[in-house]
Amino acid sequence: MDVTPLFRPFRCQRLELPNRIVMAPMTRRCSPGGVPDAAVARYYRRRAEGGVGLIITEGTTVRRQAASGHDAIPSFHAPASLAGWARVVAEVHAAGGRIAPQLWHQGLTRAAGTGPHPEAPPEGPVAVDDASRSMSDADIADTVAAFAEAAAAARRIGFDAVELHGAHGYLIDQFLWAATNTRRDAYGGDATQRTRFAAEVVRAVRRALGPDMPLIFRYSQWKLQDYGARLAETPAALERLLAPLTEAGVDIFHASTRRFWEPEFPGSDLNLAGWTRKLTGRPTISVGSVGLAGPDFMEQLRGASTGAPVGRLEELLRRMGAEEFDLIAVGRALISDPGWANTVRAGRMEALRPFEKADLAALD
């Protein structure tokens, strides 16, 4: 198996990677009080030592009381949390890795009464029940500022890039998705109007980062509450959605799909990342069940690889060789096997450790 397409260098702005493998952001809830500790730093360092080109951290919340629904989700605004992230960056860099924080606001997916500020009602484009609230223009402006503050802190701490979490039905995505954004003001309406909030966040973060630090934007069609959801039914509709974000300053799009090998629109083999690259001209990250197989692969499909943890690696290499997308994010496979990238590079597929749900119980 020729793994060369995975191990070509990649460069975007000042970010230089030795290969095309990205650690996907995965919520771990292992930061008591919102502070990433020494165990978190070791966890990320092990993946850098294992050969990952770029690590994208778990979602880390911005300075809004309603942003987080769990006390052990790391934040990215309190001094203690930022000091913890500085230790993480130092450990990853010492191992020769590169790292980006994923900046996050849960929006209406946060349950009322949860998180470090249980008194704060869930907030989003519109209220969905008596316990939640529709964001005012002042709320929106403050949230945009909170994302920019976090981005400025990321640059100051020494991160190599920043990712905005605009996927999976969380706050930014709630503004993008017609099903959750029924506002009748300038932040709601057609696809272009629904991108206004996201574009404002991107522009503010772009200013905070400066022109040379890459800004990654993660988005998805599917949502945690609706796997069949779609932001765009056609390539033209997707282009209308992505164009304002591209113009606002996104450098790399992270197109989240549950299975990277599935075509996004009829009549083409391109997946979502492939279409995004074609429509925007920006580099893209693809993702979705890379390296998964065996009994703990919960989305196992008929016809997918079984028994061995290679899990459609041949298809991935074909698509990367054809330059359908630029980078590939690996998630659960890296939970169970921190050295996944180095093992693949060595061609030792038989030595790959399959994902096991039990490994989610603790950081390792």
C-alpha positions as CSV (number, residue, x, y, z in Angstrom):
1,M,0.0,0.0,0.0
2,D,1.5,3.3,-1.1
3,V,0.9,5.7,1.8
4,T,2.9,8.6,0.1
5,P,-0.2,10.9,-0.3
6,L,-0.7,11.0,3.4
7,F,2.9,12.0,4.1
8,R,3.5,14.9,1.8
9,P,4.3,18.3,3.5
10,F,1.5,20.9,3.7
11,R,1.8,24.6,4.1
12,C,-0.8,27.4,4.6
13,Q,0.3,30.8,5.7
14,R,2.9,30.3,8.5
15,L,1.6,26.8,9.2
16,E,4.0,24.1,8.0
17,L,3.0,20.4,8.5
18,P,5.2,17.4,7.8
19,N,2.2,15.3,6.7
20,R,-1.5,15.5,5.9
21,I,-2.9,13.8,9.1
22,V,-4.9,15.9,11.5
23,M,-6.2,14.9,14.9
24,A,-9.9,15.6,14.9
25,P,-11.4,17.6,17.8
26,M,-13.0,15.2,20.3
27,T,-14.8,16.3,23.4
28,R,-13.2,14.5,26.4
29,R,-14.6,16.3,29.5
30,C,-11.4,15.8,31.4
31,S,-10.6,19.4,32.4
32,P,-12.0,19.9,36.0
33,G,-13.1,23.5,36.4
34,G,-12.5,24.1,32.7
35,V,-8.7,24.0,33.2
36,P,-6.7,21.6,31.0
37,D,-4.2,19.9,33.4
38,A,-1.0,17.9,33.1
39,A,-2.9,14.8,32.0
40,V,-4.5,16.8,29.1
41,A,-1.0,18.0,28.1
42,R,0.3,14.5,28.1
43,Y,-2.6,13.3,26.1
44,Y,-2.0,15.7,23.3
45,R,1.8,15.3,23.4
46,R,1.4,11.6,22.8
47,R,-0.5,12.2,19.6
48,A,2.2,14.6,18.4
49,E,4.9,12.0,19.3
50,G,2.8,9.5,17.3
51,G,3.2,11.4,14.1
52,V,0.1,13.6,13.8
53,G,0.8,16.6,11.5
54,L,-1.7,18.9,13.2
55,I,-3.7,18.5,16.4
56,I,-7.0,20.3,16.7
57,T,-8.1,20.3,20.3
58,E,-11.4,19.3,21.8
59,G,-13.9,22.1,21.7
60,T,-13.0,24.8,24.2
61,T,-15.5,27.5,25.1
62,V,-15.4,31.2,24.7
63,R,-16.3,33.9,27.2
64,R,-20.1,33.6,27.4
65,Q,-21.9,32.2,30.4
66,A,-24.1,30.1,28.2
67,A,-21.3,28.7,26.1
68,S,-20.6,25.5,28.1
69,G,-22.8,22.7,29.4
70,H,-20.2,20.8,31.5
71,D,-17.8,21.8,34.2
72,A,-15.1,19.6,32.8
73,I,-15.2,21.0,29.3
74,P,-12.1,23.3,29.0
75,S,-12.6,27.0,28.6
76,F,-10.5,29.4,26.6
77,H,-10.9,32.7,28.6
78,A,-10.2,32.3,32.3
79,P,-6.5,32.9,33.3
80,A,-6.1,29.5,34.8
81,S,-7.5,27.8,31.6
82,L,-5.2,29.8,29.4
83,A,-2.2,28.9,31.5
84,G,-3.2,25.3,31.1
85,W,-3.5,25.6,27.4
86,A,0.0,27.3,27.3
87,R,1.3,24.1,29.0
88,V,-0.4,22.0,26.3
89,V,1.2,24.0,23.5
90,A,4.6,23.7,25.1
91,E,4.3,19.9,25.4
92,V,3.1,19.5,21.8
93,H,5.8,21.8,20.4
94,A,8.4,20.0,22.4
95,A,7.4,16.8,20.6
96,G,7.7,18.5,17.3
97,G,3.9,18.9,16.7
98,R,1.6,21.7,15.7
99,I,-1.7,22.5,17.4
100,A,-4.8,24.6,17.0
101,P,-7.6,25.2,19.6
102,Q,-11.2,24.7,18.5
103,L,-13.3,27.7,19.8
104,W,-16.8,26.7,20.7
105,H,-20.2,27.9,21.9
106,Q,-22.8,25.2,22.4
107,G,-25.8,27.4,21.8
108,L,-29.2,25.8,22.2
109,T,-27.8,22.3,22.5
110,R,-26.7,23.1,26.1
111,A,-29.3,21.9,28.6
112,A,-30.7,24.5,31.0
113,G,-29.1,24.5,34.4
114,T,-25.8,22.9,33.3
115,G,-22.2,24.0,33.1
116,P,-20.2,26.4,35.1
117,H,-23.1,29.0,35.0
118,P,-26.3,27.0,35.5
119,E,-28.2,30.2,36.0
120,A,-27.6,31.3,32.4
121,P,-30.3,30.3,30.0
122,P,-29.3,28.5,26.8
123,E,-29.1,31.1,24.0
124,G,-29.3,30.9,20.2
125,P,-30.8,32.5,17.1
126,V,-34.4,32.0,18.5
127,A,-35.8,30.6,21.8
128,V,-37.0,27.1,21.5
129,D,-38.8,26.9,24.9
130,D,-39.4,28.9,28.1
131,A,-35.9,28.0,29.4
132,S,-34.0,29.4,26.4
133,R,-33.6,32.9,25.0
134,S,-33.2,34.5,21.6
135,M,-29.9,36.4,21.3
136,S,-30.2,40.2,21.0
137,D,-28.0,42.3,18.8
138,A,-26.0,43.1,21.9
139,D,-25.6,39.4,22.7
140,I,-24.4,38.7,19.2
141,A,-21.9,41.5,19.3
142,D,-20.5,40.3,22.6
143,T,-20.3,36.8,21.4
144,V,-18.4,37.9,18.3
145,A,-16.0,39.8,20.6
146,A,-15.6,36.7,22.8
147,F,-14.5,34.6,19.8
148,A,-12.0,37.3,18.8
149,E,-10.7,37.6,22.4
150,A,-10.1,33.8,22.4
151,A,-8.3,33.9,19.1
152,A,-6.0,36.7,20.3
153,A,-5.2,34.6,23.3
154,A,-4.4,31.6,21.1
155,R,-1.9,33.7,19.1
156,R,-0.4,35.1,22.3
157,I,0.0,31.6,23.8
158,G,1.7,30.3,20.8
159,F,-0.9,28.1,19.0
160,D,-0.2,27.5,15.3
161,A,-3.7,28.0,14.0
162,V,-7.3,28.4,15.2
163,E,-10.4,26.5,14.4
164,L,-14.0,27.8,14.7
165,H,-16.6,25.2,15.5
166,G,-19.4,25.9,13.1
167,A,-20.7,22.4,12.8
168,H,-23.0,19.7,14.3
169,G,-25.8,22.0,15.4
170,Y,-23.9,24.2,17.9
171,L,-24.3,28.0,18.0
172,I,-22.6,29.1,14.8
173,D,-24.3,26.3,12.9
174,Q,-27.7,27.2,14.5
175,F,-27.4,30.5,12.7
176,L,-26.4,28.8,9.4
177,W,-29.2,26.2,9.4
178,A,-32.7,27.2,8.3
179,A,-34.4,24.8,10.7
180,T,-32.9,26.6,13.7
181,N,-32.6,30.1,12.4
182,T,-36.1,31.6,11.8
183,R,-35.1,35.1,12.7
184,R,-36.7,37.9,10.8
185,D,-33.9,40.4,11.2
186,A,-30.6,40.8,9.3
187,Y,-29.3,37.6,10.9
188,G,-32.0,35.4,9.4
189,G,-33.6,34.8,6.0
190,D,-31.9,33.3,2.9
191,A,-28.6,31.4,2.9
192,T,-26.5,34.6,2.6
193,Q,-28.3,36.3,5.5
194,R,-28.0,33.2,7.7
195,T,-24.2,33.4,7.2
196,R,-24.0,36.9,8.6
197,F,-23.3,35.8,12.2
198,A,-20.6,33.3,11.1
199,A,-19.0,35.8,8.8
200,E,-18.9,38.4,11.5
201,V,-17.1,35.9,13.8
202,V,-14.7,35.0,11.0
203,R,-13.9,38.7,10.3
204,A,-13.3,39.5,14.0
205,V,-11.1,36.4,14.5
206,R,-9.2,37.2,11.3
207,R,-8.4,40.6,12.7
208,A,-7.3,39.1,16.0
209,L,-5.0,36.5,14.3
210,G,-3.4,38.8,11.8
211,P,-2.9,37.8,8.1
212,D,-0.4,35.0,8.7
213,M,-2.0,32.7,11.2
214,P,-4.4,30.2,9.6
215,L,-8.1,30.3,10.4
216,I,-9.9,27.0,10.0
217,F,-13.7,26.8,9.9
218,R,-15.4,23.5,10.6
219,Y,-18.9,23.0,9.3
220,S,-21.2,20.1,8.6
221,Q,-24.5,19.2,6.9
222,W,-25.5,16.7,9.6
223,K,-26.4,17.7,13.2
224,L,-26.2,15.8,16.4
225,Q,-30.0,15.9,16.6
226,D,-30.5,15.2,12.9
227,Y,-28.1,13.0,10.9
228,G,-30.1,13.7,7.8
229,A,-30.0,17.5,8.0
230,R,-28.5,19.5,5.2
231,L,-27.4,23.1,5.0
232,A,-27.4,22.9,1.2
233,E,-29.1,20.5,-1.2
234,T,-27.0,21.4,-4.3
235,P,-23.5,22.6,-5.1
236,A,-24.9,26.1,-6.0
237,A,-26.6,26.4,-2.7
238,L,-23.4,25.3,-0.9
239,E,-21.4,27.9,-2.8
240,R,-23.9,30.7,-1.6
241,L,-23.3,29.6,1.9
242,L,-19.5,29.3,1.8
243,A,-18.7,32.4,-0.3
244,P,-19.3,34.9,2.5
245,L,-17.1,32.9,4.8
246,T,-14.3,32.7,2.3
247,E,-14.5,36.4,1.7
248,A,-14.5,37.0,5.5
249,G,-11.2,35.3,5.9
250,V,-11.4,31.5,6.2
251,D,-8.1,29.9,5.2
252,I,-9.0,26.2,5.5
253,F,-12.4,24.6,5.6
254,H,-12.9,21.5,7.8
255,A,-15.9,19.7,6.2
256,S,-17.3,17.3,8.7
257,T,-18.9,14.1,7.4
258,R,-19.7,10.9,9.2
259,R,-18.1,8.8,6.5
260,F,-15.5,10.4,4.2
261,W,-16.1,8.0,1.3
262,E,-19.8,9.0,0.7
263,P,-20.5,11.4,-2.2
264,E,-22.2,14.6,-1.2
265,F,-24.3,15.4,-4.2
266,P,-25.8,13.2,-7.0
267,G,-23.7,12.9,-10.2
268,S,-20.3,13.2,-8.6
269,D,-18.0,11.1,-6.4
270,L,-16.7,14.2,-4.5
271,N,-17.4,14.2,-0.8
272,L,-18.2,17.4,1.1
273,A,-14.6,18.4,1.5
274,G,-14.0,17.8,-2.2
275,W,-16.9,20.1,-3.2
276,T,-15.8,22.7,-0.7
277,R,-12.3,22.8,-2.2
278,K,-13.8,23.0,-5.7
279,L,-16.2,25.8,-4.8
280,T,-14.0,28.0,-2.6
281,G,-10.5,27.4,-3.9
282,R,-9.4,27.0,-0.3
283,P,-7.6,24.0,1.2
284,T,-9.9,21.5,2.9
285,I,-9.8,18.9,5.7
286,S,-12.0,15.8,5.2
287,V,-13.0,13.5,8.1
288,G,-15.3,10.6,8.8
289,S,-14.6,7.1,10.2
290,V,-11.0,6.9,9.0
291,G,-9.3,3.7,10.2
292,L,-12.4,2.4,12.0
293,A,-13.5,-1.3,11.8
294,G,-14.5,-4.1,14.1
295,P,-17.1,-4.5,16.8
296,D,-16.8,-1.0,18.4
297,F,-17.2,0.8,15.1
298,M,-20.8,1.8,15.8
299,E,-21.5,3.1,12.2
300,Q,-20.2,0.0,10.6
301,L,-21.6,-0.3,7.1
302,R,-22.2,-3.3,4.9
303,G,-19.2,-3.4,2.5
304,A,-16.8,-1.5,4.8
305,S,-13.6,-3.1,5.8
306,T,-14.1,-5.6,8.7
307,G,-11.9,-7.4,11.1
308,A,-8.8,-5.1,10.5
309,P,-8.4,-1.5,11.7
310,V,-7.3,-0.3,8.3
311,G,-10.9,0.6,7.5
312,R,-11.1,2.0,3.9
313,L,-7.5,3.3,4.0
314,E,-7.1,2.4,0.3
315,E,-10.0,4.6,-0.6
316,L,-8.6,7.5,1.5
317,L,-5.2,7.2,-0.3
318,R,-6.9,7.2,-3.7
319,R,-8.8,10.4,-2.9
320,M,-5.8,12.1,-1.4
321,G,-3.7,11.1,-4.4
322,A,-6.3,12.7,-6.7
323,E,-6.1,15.9,-4.5
324,E,-9.8,15.8,-3.8
325,F,-9.0,17.4,-0.4
326,D,-5.8,18.4,1.3
327,L,-5.8,17.0,4.8
328,I,-7.6,14.2,6.6
329,A,-8.7,14.3,10.2
330,V,-8.6,11.1,12.3
331,G,-10.7,10.8,15.4
332,R,-11.5,7.7,17.3
333,A,-8.7,5.7,15.8
334,L,-6.3,8.1,17.6
335,I,-8.1,7.6,20.9
336,S,-7.1,3.9,21.0
337,D,-3.8,4.2,19.1
338,P,-1.8,7.4,19.7
339,G,0.9,6.2,17.3
340,W,-1.6,5.6,14.4
341,A,0.2,8.0,12.0
342,N,3.7,6.6,12.6
343,T,2.4,3.0,12.2
344,V,0.7,3.8,8.9
345,R,3.8,5.5,7.7
346,A,5.8,2.4,8.5
347,G,3.3,0.3,6.6
348,R,2.7,-1.9,9.6
349,M,-1.1,-2.1,9.2
350,E,-1.3,-5.3,11.1
351,A,0.0,-3.5,14.2
352,L,-2.7,-0.9,14.2
353,R,-4.8,-1.1,17.4
354,P,-8.6,-1.0,16.7
355,F,-10.8,1.6,18.4
356,E,-12.4,0.4,21.6
357,K,-15.2,2.3,23.4
358,A,-13.6,1.4,26.7
359,D,-10.7,3.7,25.8
360,L,-13.0,6.7,26.1
361,A,-13.2,6.3,29.9
362,A,-9.9,8.1,30.5
363,L,-7.2,10.1,28.8
364,D,-4.2,8.1,27.7
